């Protein structure tokens, strides 16, 4: 099922994102993956896994603590209501994927989504 963001996005890109995330889940050891995901900001994970189908999200969630899963589900609900520009989405996903590149250690808290100021 496509949400509001996916419907306007380049489907090929969404499929590539989905495939890359599923590769990470498949080829990383469970412990390493859990440790890395606990350090990545919830917003970056939530935006990145928007491309996954519900059953794939559940597989992803099975690797995490119940508290982290709850936060991610809340963040997903919030992010799915937003109209995220495709270039911004790709920037966030590329940042998320970069955490899993061998030899890279870049765990800084930063977010690329800023709320619009009224007025």
DAGI-V816467 format. One record per helix or strand of 3 or more residues. SS is the DSSP state (A for helix, B for strand). FROM is the first residue (numbers start at 0). LEN is the number of residues. If there is no record, write none. Layout:
# DAGI-V816467
ss=<SS:SS>
from=<FROM:FROM>
len=<LEN:LEN>
This chain:
# DAGI-V816467
ss=<A:A:A:A:A:A:A>
from=<3:10:29:41:53:65:85>
len=<5:17:10:10:8:16:13>
